[in-house]
Amino acid sequence: MLTIVVPGVEMFDEETHEFVTKDNFVLELEHSLVSLSKWESKYEKPFLDQNEKSTEEVLDYVKMMVVSPNFPPGVFEKLTEENISDINAYLDAKMTATWFSEAPGAPQAKEIITSELIYYWMISFQIPFECETWHLNRLFTLIRVCNVKAAKPKKMSRAEIAQRQRDLNAQRKKQLGTKG
């Protein structure tokens, strides 16, 4: 969850002769499958594709990320550059310690990802629906881990087996200090 402080109204304090900001509002945002589903329901197109989004569409997504109850009207017009930078960093955050090693030349998926496809993956891997409120990148990582664990191990070719044996023999010779 991301918590940002949106500045309120800037006023001049006659007593201290300084400008002060009053009525700051704390906004809590969650980049999740729930917010993605809301956005896609409204616009009827995938949010995660590479197509450019209008400023209105992006702002609507931020609005759909809000989990704070009863936010004041006009709070989104008061977002600062720092708020927007924090939101972008949060959207791009990995949110997990898990990493994957990619095989060289591995094909990249060209499938357009929509909220319904993500729900399908959750059902296929028996991931509980409580995870729909997780950060989206964390949910993607869990789905990917399930996919990797469910896949059959790839068989090694004869050349790969021979290379592995040569590497192990060289390692053992070095470790034992022998010539063979």
Secondary structure, DSSP 8 states (H G I E B T S, - for coil): -EEEEE--EEEEETTTTEEEEE--EEEEE--SHHHHHHHHHHH-S-SSSSS---HHHHHHHHHHHB--SS--TTTGGG--HHHHHHHHHHHH---SS------TT---------HHHHHHHHHHTT--GGGGGS-HHHHHHHHHHHHHHHS------HHHHHHHHHHHHHHHHHHHT---
